[in-house]
Structure formats: C-alpha cells, structure tokens
C-alpha cells in the first residue's frame, strides 16, 4: 500500500469532529531490536496512538536528548537501517490503512540513500510525511520541495524562539501539521508551561490553518491531557523510548514484556488525551 497524501488530513479532521486532540507517539525504529521494534510499531494504533512518528536512527542526533540518543544507538547496534524500517512500515500498512506514519530524523540517511530513491521507497511503503530536523527552510530545494511534489507531507518545527518575522518562512512549505517544540533545548527536557503553550499555538494558528501539535517534555497522561486542551495534538517520545529502556534485561536485550510495557504507557496516555476537553 502506498502513502496517502490525505491520511494526515483525514485523521485530524476526524479528531476535530470528535472534539479532541491527537495522541502523537514517537518511537525509534528498530529499538531495541528489529523484532521488538516491529511489535511496538504494529501495536501502537490499537493502544491509542492517532499519529505515529517513527525515528530514523542516526549516529549524530544533535537535537535529541540522552534517552533518544541511546535508543538510536541500540537500534543501529541491532542492525536497523532505513530500508529495513521502510519494510516494517510496509508490513504495518497491510493491517492499518488509516493511521498516519511520519518518518522523523536527520537528513544524512536520506541523502545517503538518494532523495529520489528515498521518496519513491517511502511512498511505496506507506509513509505519509517527514520531519527532518536539520533541514531549515533555506534548504527546501534539497528534500522538502521534491517530497511535496511527490505527495509526502513535510512537517516543520516551530519553537519559542520562532518569532513573527521568522514564522512565515517556517510555514511556507509546511504541510500536514505544524510541530511546536514547547521548550528551547533537546528532547526530553522540562516541558513548557501550558498557558505559554496555548498562547504559542494561537500565534501559529494566526499564520496557518494547519493543525498544531505540541511536543518535548510530555511524559504522563496528565501532562498529555493538559496539552490536549490547548493544541491539536500532544506528542510523546522520550517517555516511550525510556519505557523501552526499562524493558531491557541486564545484557541490554529486550526482556519479555518489553513491547507491552511501551504499549501500556501509550494506552494510559491515550486515555488522558481522550479525557481532555478542548479549550
């Protein structure tokens, strides 16, 4: 099954009709090994994930905190590659035609594969969008524009330091949704205050009709519920990769129940998001 340009839009439209925000989950592809990573990926939707971000492991993840850095190292050590992750997405698509899957990471592995080959393979596997954290708008010709032409959504990050002068450039070729990073710093750091986040979401919405999801620092169902009241989605990543780490044995391998531990946390987070009334 190929990627669908409308899958992201359809999901956010359906959630808006329900009057609730999305639970957006980030997991590192192939972490802690390809088999367990596949089990986690294949269980996310049933556990309550509305949108899935799948990390592409990379040796130098400069924007990520320790938890996600180590997750990427585990994945690479287990033999994870971009091609193998795309194959897992293709398997996922055999049983889930509706949940958006977004690849998140850095440009290097894509550049190594070749932009045209990557875009074709991603669409063929059933990928819907990309979040590439180290490609600014000034480099849109590198990947963003070819991806958009082919039908992949290109999701951009906005931060507390993205002022009104910079925001139009950030949003110019953004599609699918806007990812608001609620803090300055690396993933897994302290979360932003809900009031300030709500103001930031409102400011972005004055510049764009796209849904705005908020991430960085959300770890509990209660925190996810707070964000779900003021945004179109709450992103949880570091807490999930930390749950993977907690499910490893003394040798660093996946212990029985590792995938279930992650999916149980997703279910609790989903319950929090679903119980939040949009403000």
HUFEN-V643100 format. One record per backbone hydrogen bond with DSSP energy under -1.0 kcal/mol. CO is the residue of the C=O (numbers start at 0). NH is the residue of the N-H. E is the energy in kcal/mol with one decimal. If there is no record, write none. Layout:
BEGIN
co->[CO & CO]
nh->[NH & NH]
e->[E & E]
END
This chain:
BEGIN
co->[3 & 5 & 6 & 7 & 8 & 9 & 10 & 11 & 12 & 13 & 14 & 21 & 22 & 22 & 23 & 24 & 26 & 27 & 32 & 33 & 34 & 35 & 36 & 37 & 42 & 43 & 44 & 50 & 51 & 52 & 53 & 54 & 59 & 60 & 62 & 64 & 65 & 66 & 67 & 68 & 69 & 70 & 71 & 72 & 73 & 74 & 75 & 80 & 81 & 82 & 83 & 84 & 85 & 86 & 87 & 88 & 90 & 91 & 91 & 99 & 100 & 100 & 101 & 102 & 103 & 104 & 106 & 107 & 108 & 109 & 113 & 114 & 115 & 116 & 117 & 118 & 119 & 120 & 121 & 121 & 122 & 127 & 128 & 129 & 130 & 131 & 135 & 136 & 138 & 139 & 142 & 143 & 144 & 145 & 146 & 146 & 152 & 153 & 155 & 157 & 158 & 160 & 162 & 165 & 166 & 167 & 170 & 174 & 177 & 178 & 179 & 185 & 192 & 193 & 194 & 195 & 196 & 197 & 198 & 199 & 200 & 201 & 203 & 203 & 210 & 211 & 212 & 213 & 214 & 219 & 220 & 221 & 222 & 223 & 226 & 226 & 228 & 231 & 232 & 233 & 235 & 236 & 237 & 238 & 239 & 240 & 241 & 243 & 244 & 246 & 248 & 252 & 254 & 256 & 257 & 258 & 259 & 260 & 261 & 262 & 263 & 264 & 265 & 266 & 267 & 268 & 269 & 270 & 272]
nh->[6 & 9 & 10 & 11 & 12 & 13 & 14 & 15 & 16 & 17 & 19 & 233 & 49 & 50 & 235 & 52 & 54 & 30 & 36 & 37 & 38 & 39 & 40 & 41 & 46 & 48 & 47 & 24 & 101 & 26 & 103 & 28 & 61 & 63 & 186 & 68 & 69 & 70 & 71 & 72 & 73 & 74 & 75 & 76 & 77 & 79 & 78 & 84 & 85 & 86 & 87 & 88 & 89 & 90 & 91 & 92 & 93 & 94 & 95 & 51 & 127 & 128 & 53 & 130 & 55 & 132 & 110 & 111 & 112 & 113 & 117 & 118 & 119 & 120 & 121 & 122 & 123 & 124 & 125 & 126 & 2 & 152 & 102 & 154 & 104 & 134 & 138 & 139 & 141 & 144 & 146 & 147 & 148 & 149 & 150 & 151 & 129 & 174 & 178 & 180 & 161 & 162 & 166 & 169 & 170 & 171 & 173 & 176 & 212 & 157 & 214 & 188 & 196 & 197 & 198 & 199 & 200 & 201 & 202 & 203 & 204 & 205 & 206 & 207 & 177 & 231 & 179 & 234 & 181 & 223 & 224 & 225 & 226 & 227 & 229 & 230 & 278 & 21 & 213 & 23 & 25 & 240 & 241 & 242 & 243 & 244 & 245 & 246 & 247 & 254 & 251 & 248 & 257 & 260 & 261 & 262 & 263 & 264 & 265 & 266 & 267 & 268 & 269 & 270 & 271 & 272 & 273 & 274 & 275]
e->[-1.4 & -3.3 & -1.9 & -2.3 & -2.3 & -2.2 & -2.2 & -2.3 & -2.0 & -1.3 & -2.2 & -2.7 & -2.5 & -1.6 & -2.5 & -3.5 & -3.2 & -1.6 & -2.8 & -2.1 & -1.9 & -2.3 & -2.6 & -2.7 & -1.6 & -2.4 & -1.0 & -2.3 & -3.0 & -2.2 & -2.3 & -2.0 & -1.7 & -1.6 & -1.4 & -2.4 & -2.7 & -1.8 & -2.3 & -1.9 & -2.6 & -2.4 & -2.6 & -2.4 & -1.6 & -2.5 & -1.3 & -2.2 & -2.3 & -1.8 & -1.8 & -2.2 & -2.0 & -1.7 & -2.5 & -2.4 & -1.1 & -1.5 & -1.3 & -2.6 & -3.0 & -1.2 & -3.1 & -2.6 & -2.5 & -2.2 & -2.8 & -2.5 & -1.7 & -2.2 & -3.0 & -2.8 & -2.1 & -2.3 & -3.1 & -2.4 & -2.2 & -1.9 & -1.3 & -2.7 & -2.8 & -2.6 & -2.2 & -2.9 & -2.5 & -1.3 & -2.4 & -1.9 & -2.0 & -2.7 & -2.6 & -2.6 & -2.4 & -1.7 & -1.3 & -2.5 & -2.2 & -2.4 & -2.4 & -3.4 & -1.9 & -1.2 & -2.5 & -1.7 & -2.5 & -1.1 & -1.3 & -1.6 & -2.9 & -2.6 & -2.1 & -1.2 & -2.4 & -2.8 & -1.9 & -2.1 & -2.7 & -2.2 & -2.0 & -2.4 & -2.4 & -1.1 & -1.7 & -1.1 & -2.9 & -2.8 & -3.6 & -3.1 & -2.0 & -2.5 & -2.2 & -1.9 & -2.0 & -2.3 & -1.4 & -1.6 & -3.1 & -2.1 & -2.5 & -2.9 & -2.9 & -2.3 & -2.2 & -1.5 & -1.6 & -1.9 & -2.1 & -1.3 & -1.3 & -2.7 & -1.9 & -3.2 & -1.9 & -2.3 & -1.5 & -2.4 & -2.4 & -1.5 & -2.1 & -2.2 & -1.9 & -2.6 & -2.8 & -1.9 & -1.8 & -2.5 & -2.8 & -1.3 & -1.3]
END
